[in-house]
């Protein structure tokens, strides 16, 4: 029992370490605060994943206090985003943030070991070739295409810091119908995004994209963050990923 607990704690620590290292690559400023860190990228203020407050341990105060602190710490930005590393704290805070109108997600940080497998229909491309599909995806969150085009541009600039590579599967017209992006580190890789347009789903495109990207990445360890309550997690589990820890993310859109 003790060995299993130690293994679980070690895996969680590895997941947190990987995520913090990736955040440090992306963000221009990492500033300490009483309960963790504030991560800022003033050059890309509309890219939420590079401008947020990270709670790194237990947070005992009421959720309203954390909301006020987020308002102060992110005062220069239109959005508010919190990442809660301590799972019990996130579970306690989540109902209150959801009730206050925030998007309140619980995400699984998942790890896989072992190489991927190439697929002939998966092609590596420049990040810009994924713009159309990314904008299509993002419009589910905000229906303004100009806003989402700007987000994709900002994302490209930030993603370059992570050695991001892009892979697509094309449809009969020659246009991409699915894509994934892969962040490449010295000792591991991370599936950053995966999207298949609705009309092309259920044909195994997502599986082939992930396997081919991991093969191209050439690392034995791979990470991914998936919605713990969403459909994608089951796909990653079928591909051999296992949950290392769970993070809560709370987002208030502009």
NUROVEX-626517 format. One line per field, with one value per residue (C-alpha): chain; residue in three letters; x, y, z. Coordinates in steps of 0.02 Angstrom, whole numbers, plus 50000, padded with zeros to 5 digits. Example, Ala and Ser with C-alpha at 12.3 -4.5 7.8 and 13.67 -1.06 7.14 Angstrom:
2
mol <- A,A
type <- ala,ser
xx <- 50615,50684
yy <- 49775,49947
zz <- 50390,50357
//
This chain:
254
mol <- A,A,A,A,A,A,A,A,A,A,A,A,A,A,A,A,A,A,A,A,A,A,A,A,A,A,A,A,A,A,A,A,A,A,A,A,A,A,A,A,A,A,A,A,A,A,A,A,A,A,A,A,A,A,A,A,A,A,A,A,A,A,A,A,A,A,A,A,A,A,A,A,A,A,A,A,A,A,A,A,A,A,A,A,A,A,A,A,A,A,A,A,A,A,A,A,A,A,A,A,A,A,A,A,A,A,A,A,A,A,A,A,A,A,A,A,A,A,A,A,A,A,A,A,A,A,A,A,A,A,A,A,A,A,A,A,A,A,A,A,A,A,A,A,A,A,A,A,A,A,A,A,A,A,A,A,A,A,A,A,A,A,A,A,A,A,A,A,A,A,A,A,A,A,A,A,A,A,A,A,A,A,A,A,A,A,A,A,A,A,A,A,A,A,A,A,A,A,A,A,A,A,A,A,A,A,A,A,A,A,A,A,A,A,A,A,A,A,A,A,A,A,A,A,A,A,A,A,A,A,A,A,A,A,A,A,A,A,A,A,A,A,A,A,A,A,A,A,A,A,A,A,A,A
type <- unk,unk,unk,unk,unk,unk,unk,unk,unk,unk,unk,unk,unk,unk,unk,unk,unk,unk,unk,unk,unk,unk,unk,unk,unk,unk,unk,unk,unk,unk,unk,unk,unk,unk,unk,unk,unk,unk,unk,unk,unk,unk,unk,unk,unk,unk,unk,unk,unk,unk,unk,unk,unk,unk,unk,unk,unk,unk,unk,unk,unk,unk,unk,unk,unk,unk,unk,unk,unk,unk,unk,unk,unk,unk,unk,unk,unk,unk,unk,unk,unk,unk,unk,unk,unk,unk,unk,unk,unk,unk,unk,unk,unk,unk,unk,unk,unk,unk,unk,unk,unk,unk,unk,unk,unk,unk,unk,unk,unk,unk,unk,unk,unk,unk,unk,unk,unk,unk,unk,unk,unk,unk,unk,unk,unk,unk,unk,unk,unk,unk,unk,unk,unk,unk,unk,unk,unk,unk,unk,unk,unk,unk,unk,unk,unk,unk,unk,unk,unk,unk,unk,unk,unk,unk,unk,unk,unk,unk,unk,unk,unk,unk,unk,unk,unk,unk,unk,unk,unk,unk,unk,unk,unk,unk,unk,unk,unk,unk,unk,unk,unk,unk,unk,unk,unk,unk,unk,unk,unk,unk,unk,unk,unk,unk,unk,unk,unk,unk,unk,unk,unk,unk,unk,unk,unk,unk,unk,unk,unk,unk,unk,unk,unk,unk,unk,unk,unk,unk,unk,unk,unk,unk,unk,unk,unk,unk,unk,unk,unk,unk,unk,unk,unk,unk,unk,unk,unk,unk,unk,unk,unk,unk,unk,unk,unk,unk,unk,unk,unk,unk,unk,unk,unk,unk
xx <- 50000,50140,50231,50074,50050,50230,50212,50053,50134,50288,50181,50083,50245,50311,50151,50155,50339,50309,50164,50258,50408,50296,50210,50380,50429,50272,50248,50354,50338,50318,50287,50262,50109,50047,49969,50072,50121,50053,50100,50090,50123,50087,50131,49982,49848,49708,49787,49713,49826,49977,49899,49831,49846,49909,49859,49995,49935,49784,49682,49574,49490,49315,49300,49246,49416,49507,49397,49443,49627,49613,49535,49683,49819,49748,49686,49773,49680,49499,49484,49515,49592,49639,49731,49710,49843,49776,49635,49535,49544,49483,49338,49287,49295,49220,49033,49049,49146,49024,48878,48963,48967,49145,49186,49241,49334,49418,49561,49659,49847,49885,50048,50095,50259,50316,50334,50196,50161,50174,50022,50034,49890,49960,50064,50173,50137,50171,50064,49975,49896,49794,49719,49555,49518,49573,49459,49315,49345,49364,49201,49111,49174,49158,49066,49172,49290,49404,49431,49472,49588,49685,49690,49763,49897,49944,49944,50069,50191,50177,50181,50347,50428,50377,50449,50272,50245,50082,50008,49853,49746,49671,49499,49450,49462,49641,49597,49639,49493,49589,49745,49851,49993,50140,50253,50427,50541,50710,50640,50454,50320,50143,49991,49937,49780,49678,49528,49432,49294,49123,49089,49252,49234,49214,49339,49492,49573,49606,49693,49803,49850,49903,50001,50092,50133,50206,50309,50377,50413,50535,50519,50473,50363,50210,50088,49915,49785,49606,49437,49411,49226,49239,49243,49428,49488,49419,49514,49677,49646,49624,49791,49877,49875,49841,49790,49934,49839,49691,49691,49543,49536,49416,49394,49291,49282,49282
yy <- 50000,50121,50082,50119,50283,50332,50291,50395,50543,50528,50527,50679,50772,50732,50797,50959,50982,50959,51081,51215,51198,51218,51370,51448,51426,51510,51654,51811,51842,51721,51816,51742,51781,51719,51558,51517,51611,51740,51702,51844,51871,52055,52035,51914,51982,51893,51721,51661,51510,51625,51747,51669,51645,51477,51415,51291,51221,51217,51377,51394,51563,51583,51578,51760,51810,51714,51798,51969,51922,51868,52036,52125,52013,52013,52192,52232,52095,52078,51895,51805,51631,51524,51357,51258,51124,51058,50941,50951,51141,51144,51029,51141,51301,51239,51250,51432,51487,51396,51479,51649,51622,51559,51413,51284,51135,50985,50924,50763,50775,50608,50518,50382,50291,50210,50269,50314,50238,50329,50339,50375,50500,50609,50755,50875,51057,51234,51293,51418,51276,51233,51407,51370,51220,51309,51456,51336,51255,51419,51489,51371,51482,51654,51677,51823,51757,51911,51883,51700,51742,51857,51720,51597,51723,51753,51567,51540,51664,51587,51406,51432,51441,51261,51191,51163,51051,51028,50877,50863,50738,50805,50771,50736,50922,50931,51043,50982,50899,50862,50922,50899,51001,50929,51022,50945,50951,50875,50721,50718,50782,50844,50831,51012,51016,50889,50931,50844,50937,50860,50789,50689,50613,50427,50376,50357,50519,50576,50412,50420,50601,50566,50408,50489,50647,50544,50443,50602,50675,50536,50536,50391,50497,50592,50704,50771,50873,50816,50869,50743,50738,50748,50629,50654,50574,50405,50420,50453,50309,50193,50257,50210,50374,50363,50502,50570,50710,50825,51015,51132,51282,51425,51551,51711,51771,51955
zz <- 50000,50046,49882,49782,49874,49842,49657,49645,49732,49622,49464,49524,49562,49389,49309,49408,49369,49183,49181,49277,49162,49009,49085,49121,48938,48875,48996,48996,49183,49328,49490,49664,49767,49935,49869,49715,49557,49436,49256,49131,48947,48911,48727,48707,48825,48732,48753,48917,48938,48954,49079,49238,49425,49486,49660,49708,49874,49989,49991,50145,50117,50044,49854,49850,49919,49783,49653,49722,49721,49539,49497,49575,49505,49328,49330,49165,49072,49017,49065,49229,49241,49390,49390,49551,49575,49741,49692,49854,49851,49671,49711,49857,49756,49594,49636,49693,49538,49424,49512,49487,49299,49276,49162,49291,49220,49300,49192,49197,49169,49085,49046,48924,48899,48738,48559,48439,48268,48100,47985,47800,47796,47936,47871,47969,47923,47981,48127,48015,47917,48071,48086,47996,48106,48264,48227,48189,48359,48455,48383,48501,48643,48562,48395,48335,48199,48208,48394,48364,48220,48336,48469,48342,48293,48475,48507,48365,48441,48614,48552,48464,48636,48667,48506,48442,48290,48194,48105,47996,47903,47743,47670,47490,47448,47510,47657,47833,47923,48084,48171,48324,48395,48490,48613,48611,48764,48801,48889,48846,48729,48756,48645,48657,48549,48454,48346,48207,48115,48157,47984,47989,48162,48203,48071,48183,48128,48306,48349,48194,48227,48406,48363,48217,48315,48458,48335,48257,48429,48467,48657,48770,48886,48827,48920,48880,48973,48944,49012,49152,49111,48922,48775,48735,48897,48843,48679,48770,48888,48738,48676,48838,48934,49121,49239,49345,49432,49412,49399,49414,49296,49318,49177,49168,48989,48939
//
